[in-house]
Amino acid sequence: MGFWFELGGSKFYIFIFFILNSLLLCFATIYISHQIAYFYINKDINKSIQELSSKYKEKRMLKDIKRYMDSGSGSLKVNLIERIEINLIDKSNIKNYIPFANVYLLIVCSIIIFITSFRVIYKITLFIPSAIILCSLIALTPIFILDIMAKYNSEKVRKKLAGFISVLNRWCTVKEDIFYAFEKSIESGIGEPLRTYIRDMIIQVNRGVEPLEAISMLEMKVDNPQFRDFIVNIKQNVKHRGEIRKLLSNLEEQFYKIEEEYNRRKISTYKDRVIIYFIMALVLIVGYAFLNINPQVKHFYLSTNMGKLLMMAFCVLYALGFYLTVGITKFDV
């Protein structure tokens, strides 16, 4: 008891200050230790992920090169699966975020979405054919997402194309070789997805692929008319050994003017595609609300044979309209 009386006045405050100071030091030590551990662990994890990604990309590139070498005809043969991969996987540049992404993973994701959504849709429609049609559209969601990413990348490449040509032109002043300029441009801040596409092309050329074929494979990965024009000009220059610096200077001026016109008219294929998908999804929401707004209407479409057949017909027309509007099976390779 006498001990506590001795803590009166200034000694009591010193004691409280000592306790608080000890607690703050303890918390600060724990926080700093956590941050240090998090930094090094996160660094190791990121390093491991990058190494895994690099190894997977290298393996994929070697597979593409081997397929090119085995073709024997001096040109790359593209089957249906590979065409789908070019138009969805490569053009979306999804492998930059998910290194193991491929067509088969896309199919598995679509099947899982179909199975998951079927029970919900069937409870709404109470008719298997209508549920199958709607679930098939919903299962294509990963494809729609990749398509939007491809359009976004296309627009991004178009906006950076004039600046990219300017970078190539500067490197050509050092050495008048377009492939030397391509290789040096990778570390010149050209950004994604161009950096990935150009890096893949350089690896292909270094591993034995014909330069013109490597450029043609690069052309397949970007769904943009301006980029195709650029590639056509480069291919003709490589083929006929023209003046590359003069060509790049003319292309740079041309594409700056085209980009100014795009900005003036506010043209955006990426935004247009997003709006299309949004409107098509909104149709389903409006249809569901219409079905539930009136009990008699709901009873007719869900309980009578005629109503179920009409609903199936509407679903078929909706799917056909979606197909014609979006053009999901049209591959421009």
WOUR-V260791 format. One record per residue. N is the residue number from 1. RES is the residue in one letter. PHI is phi in whole degrees, -180 to 180 (NA if undefined). OMEGA is omega in radians with two decimals (999 if undefined). Layout:
n & res & phi & omega
N & RES & PHI & OMEGA
N & RES & PHI & OMEGA
This chain:
n & res & phi & omega
1 & M & NA & 3.12
2 & G & -65 & 3.13
3 & F & -61 & -3.12
4 & W & -69 & 3.09
5 & F & -68 & 3.13
6 & E & -69 & -3.14
7 & L & -85 & 3.13
8 & G & -69 & 3.09
9 & G & 66 & -3.02
10 & S & -69 & -3.13
11 & K & -63 & 3.13
12 & F & -64 & 3.14
13 & Y & -67 & 3.09
14 & I & -63 & 3.13
15 & F & -64 & 3.12
16 & I & -63 & 3.13
17 & F & -61 & 3.14
18 & F & -64 & 3.14
19 & I & -65 & -3.13
20 & L & -62 & 3.14
21 & N & -63 & 3.12
22 & S & -64 & 3.12
23 & L & -64 & 3.13
24 & L & -63 & 3.10
25 & L & -63 & 3.13
26 & C & -64 & 3.13
27 & F & -64 & 3.14
28 & A & -64 & 3.13
29 & T & -64 & 3.12
30 & I & -62 & -3.11
31 & Y & -64 & -3.13
32 & I & -64 & 3.11
33 & S & -63 & 3.12
34 & H & -63 & -3.12
35 & Q & -66 & 3.12
36 & I & -64 & 3.14
37 & A & -63 & 3.14
38 & Y & -62 & -3.11
39 & F & -62 & -3.08
40 & Y & -73 & 3.11
41 & I & -66 & 3.13
42 & N & -63 & 3.12
43 & K & -63 & 3.12
44 & D & -66 & 3.13
45 & I & -64 & 3.13
46 & N & -62 & 3.12
47 & K & -64 & 3.13
48 & S & -64 & 3.12
49 & I & -64 & 3.13
50 & Q & -64 & 3.11
51 & E & -65 & 3.10
52 & L & -62 & 3.12
53 & S & -62 & -3.13
54 & S & -65 & 3.12
55 & K & -64 & -3.13
56 & Y & -67 & 3.12
57 & K & -64 & 3.11
58 & E & -64 & 3.12
59 & K & -63 & 3.12
60 & R & -64 & -3.14
61 & M & -65 & 3.11
62 & L & -63 & 3.10
63 & K & -65 & 3.11
64 & D & -63 & 3.14
65 & I & -66 & 3.12
66 & K & -63 & 3.10
67 & R & -63 & 3.10
68 & Y & -66 & -3.13
69 & M & -65 & -3.11
70 & D & -73 & -3.13
71 & S & -65 & 3.02
72 & G & 72 & -3.07
73 & S & -95 & 3.13
74 & G & 81 & 3.10
75 & S & -144 & -3.08
76 & L & -84 & 3.09
77 & K & -90 & -3.08
78 & V & -122 & 3.08
79 & N & -91 & -3.04
80 & L & -63 & -3.13
81 & I & -61 & -3.13
82 & E & -68 & 3.10
83 & R & -66 & 3.08
84 & I & -63 & -3.14
85 & E & -64 & 3.11
86 & I & -64 & -3.03
87 & N & -77 & -3.12
88 & L & -112 & -3.06
89 & I & -76 & -3.07
90 & D & -71 & -3.09
91 & K & -67 & 3.10
92 & S & -80 & -3.10
93 & N & 58 & -3.10
94 & I & -66 & -3.12
95 & K & -69 & 3.05
96 & N & -71 & 3.13
97 & Y & -107 & 3.10
98 & I & -126 & -3.00
99 & P & -58 & -3.07
100 & F & -92 & -3.14
101 & A & -65 & 3.06
102 & N & -155 & -3.09
103 & V & -63 & -3.08
104 & Y & -69 & 3.04
105 & L & -64 & 3.10
106 & L & -62 & 3.13
107 & I & -65 & 3.13
108 & V & -62 & 3.12
109 & C & -61 & -3.14
110 & S & -65 & 3.13
111 & I & -65 & 3.13
112 & I & -63 & 3.12
113 & I & -64 & 3.12
114 & F & -61 & -3.11
115 & I & -65 & -3.12
116 & T & -66 & -3.06
117 & S & -83 & -3.04
118 & F & -62 & -3.11
119 & R & -61 & -3.12
120 & V & -67 & -3.11
121 & I & -67 & 3.14
122 & Y & -66 & 3.09
123 & K & -64 & 3.14
124 & I & -83 & -3.04
125 & T & -89 & -3.10
126 & L & 57 & 3.14
127 & F & -150 & -3.00
128 & I & -60 & -3.13
129 & P & -58 & 3.12
130 & S & -64 & 3.13
131 & A & -64 & -3.14
132 & I & -64 & -3.12
133 & I & -63 & -3.11
134 & L & -68 & 3.13
135 & C & -68 & 3.09
136 & S & -64 & 3.09
137 & L & -67 & 3.13
138 & I & -64 & -3.13
139 & A & -67 & 3.12
140 & L & -84 & -3.13
141 & T & -54 & 3.10
142 & P & -59 & 3.11
143 & I & -66 & 3.12
144 & F & -63 & 3.13
145 & I & -64 & 3.11
146 & L & -64 & 3.11
147 & D & -65 & 3.09
148 & I & -64 & 3.11
149 & M & -63 & 3.12
150 & A & -65 & 3.11
151 & K & -66 & 3.10
152 & Y & -64 & 3.12
153 & N & -64 & 3.11
154 & S & -60 & 3.13
155 & E & -68 & 3.13
156 & K & -65 & 3.11
157 & V & -64 & 3.14
158 & R & -61 & -3.13
159 & K & -68 & -3.10
160 & K & -95 & -2.99
161 & L & -63 & -3.13
162 & A & -63 & 3.10
163 & G & -66 & 3.10
164 & F & -64 & 3.11
165 & I & -64 & 3.10
166 & S & -63 & 3.09
167 & V & -63 & 3.11
168 & L & -61 & -3.12
169 & N & -63 & 3.13
170 & R & -66 & 3.14
171 & W & -71 & 3.09
172 & C & -70 & 3.04
173 & T & -71 & 3.09
174 & V & -77 & 3.11
175 & K & -147 & -3.03
176 & E & -79 & -3.14
177 & D & -145 & -3.02
178 & I & -66 & -3.14
179 & F & -75 & 2.99
180 & Y & -64 & 3.12
181 & A & -65 & 3.09
182 & F & -60 & -3.10
183 & E & -64 & -3.13
184 & K & -72 & -3.11
185 & S & -69 & -3.10
186 & I & -58 & -3.12
187 & E & -100 & -3.11
188 & S & -106 & 3.06
189 & G & 75 & -3.14
190 & I & -77 & 3.06
191 & G & 79 & 3.09
192 & E & -86 & 0.05
193 & P & -89 & -3.09
194 & L & -57 & -3.09
195 & R & -59 & 3.13
196 & T & -65 & -3.10
197 & Y & -63 & -3.11
198 & I & -68 & 3.11
199 & R & -61 & 3.11
200 & D & -62 & -3.13
201 & M & -65 & -3.14
202 & I & -64 & 3.10
203 & I & -62 & 3.13
204 & Q & -61 & -3.14
205 & V & -65 & -3.14
206 & N & -67 & -3.13
207 & R & -93 & 3.01
208 & G & 114 & 3.10
209 & V & -73 & 3.09
210 & E & -58 & -3.11
211 & P & -54 & -3.13
212 & L & -66 & 3.11
213 & E & -69 & 3.10
214 & A & -63 & 3.10
215 & I & -67 & 3.11
216 & S & -65 & 3.09
217 & M & -66 & 3.07
218 & L & -64 & -3.13
219 & E & -61 & -3.12
220 & M & -64 & -2.98
221 & K & -84 & -3.11
222 & V & -124 & -3.12
223 & D & -90 & -3.09
224 & N & -149 & -3.08
225 & P & -64 & 3.12
226 & Q & -66 & 3.12
227 & F & -67 & 3.09
228 & R & -63 & 3.08
229 & D & -61 & 3.11
230 & F & -60 & -3.12
231 & I & -65 & 3.12
232 & V & -59 & 3.13
233 & N & -64 & 3.13
234 & I & -64 & 3.13
235 & K & -61 & 3.13
236 & Q & -66 & 3.13
237 & N & -67 & 3.11
238 & V & -65 & -3.10
239 & K & -66 & -3.04
240 & H & -104 & 3.09
241 & R & 54 & -3.14
242 & G & -84 & 3.13
243 & E & -82 & -3.00
244 & I & -69 & -3.10
245 & R & -68 & 3.10
246 & K & -64 & 3.11
247 & L & -62 & -3.11
248 & L & -64 & 3.11
249 & S & -63 & 3.13
250 & N & -68 & 3.13
251 & L & -66 & 3.12
252 & E & -60 & 3.12
253 & E & -63 & -3.13
254 & Q & -64 & -3.07
255 & F & -75 & 3.00
256 & Y & -64 & 3.11
257 & K & -67 & 3.12
258 & I & -63 & -3.14
259 & E & -66 & 3.06
260 & E & -61 & 3.13
261 & E & -69 & 3.07
262 & Y & -61 & -3.14
263 & N & -66 & -3.13
264 & R & -68 & -3.12
265 & R & -88 & 3.13
266 & K & 57 & 3.12
267 & I & -86 & -3.14
268 & S & -149 & 3.10
269 & T & -67 & 3.13
270 & Y & -64 & 3.12
271 & K & -65 & 3.10
272 & D & -61 & -3.14
273 & R & -67 & 3.10
274 & V & -62 & 3.14
275 & I & -64 & 3.12
276 & I & -61 & 3.14
277 & Y & -63 & 3.13
278 & F & -64 & -3.13
279 & I & -65 & -3.14
280 & M & -65 & 3.07
281 & A & -70 & 3.13
282 & L & -65 & 3.11
283 & V & -60 & 3.12
284 & L & -64 & -3.13
285 & I & -65 & 3.12
286 & V & -64 & 3.12
287 & G & -62 & 3.12
288 & Y & -66 & 3.11
289 & A & -65 & 3.12
290 & F & -64 & -3.11
291 & L & -68 & -3.08
292 & N & -99 & -3.06
293 & I & -78 & -3.10
294 & N & -136 & -3.13
295 & P & -60 & -3.13
296 & Q & -68 & 3.10
297 & V & -63 & 3.13
298 & K & -61 & 3.13
299 & H & -64 & -3.12
300 & F & -64 & -3.06
301 & Y & -77 & -3.05
302 & L & -104 & -3.03
303 & S & -117 & -3.12
304 & T & -104 & 3.14
305 & N & -63 & 3.13
306 & M & -63 & 3.14
307 & G & -65 & 3.12
308 & K & -65 & 3.11
309 & L & -66 & 3.10
310 & L & -64 & 3.12
311 & M & -63 & 3.11
312 & M & -63 & 3.11
313 & A & -62 & 3.11
314 & F & -63 & 3.13
315 & C & -65 & 3.10
316 & V & -64 & 3.12
317 & L & -64 & 3.11
318 & Y & -64 & 3.13
319 & A & -64 & 3.12
320 & L & -65 & 3.09
321 & G & -64 & 3.09
322 & F & -63 & -3.12
323 & Y & -62 & -3.12
324 & L & -69 & -3.10
325 & T & -73 & -3.04
326 & V & -87 & -3.12
327 & G & 67 & -3.01
328 & I & -70 & -3.11
329 & T & -109 & 3.14
330 & K & -96 & -3.10
331 & F & -110 & 3.14
332 & D & -101 & -3.08
333 & V & -106 & 999
